[in-house]
Amino acid sequence: MADAKSTWIINFHGIGEIERAFDPGESEVWLDIDRFRSILDSIEGKPDLQITFDDGNQSDLEIAVPELLKRDLRAVFFIPAGKIGEETFLTCEGLKEMVSAGMQIGSHGWSHRAWRSLDPSIRRQEFEESKNRLEQIIQRPVDLAACPFGDYNRSVFRHLRSAGYRAAYTSDRGIAIEGQFAKPRNTVHANDDGESLLSERHTFEDSLQRRLRLAVKRWR
Ligand SMILES: [Zn+2]
């Protein structure tokens, strides 16, 4: 347990100019390009770090992918499958291009709604149909999911597992531990910078180390 691998996951949303109305809360997580570039510069080369993007915006392909590649970074992009091809969202071709560039695709459900309160037949569309559609487009297995609005409970996780997912990415902040189904992520906000993100990481790592030290103490 004490040597379980831990990863710091940071999660972006849209980058650059937005050409549609923001969903509630979306403007707080939409970054301008300069800020995005400077954050990538400060996290480039950091160990045990994973980058993800939610929502399947066109800026994933137009802005994020080229900036990631310049720094030899890769990311997982979580796509709401029902929005593919809608204005300002990624197209099927775009998804294929991202995969060819070495990026990974995960499911962000079907139509970007909170999962906890949905009845099982709608969950099937959110979990199974979204997975099938994405797999058909990219011709690869899709087995990672990200919960819209960070919303989940045990029943959501049970259903995700039985639909064939091997991890659920949340927005809980903190450190992701290898082998655990829930992967907490740290959302990047419009006013964050590299320094604030890295100092947050250290705070979490310190507390994780403390918890592990205490756990070891208890067991010896
Ligand atoms: Zn989302």
Residues whose N, C-alpha, C, O or C-beta is under 5 A from the ligand:
A	BS01	ZN	D54 D55 P148 F149
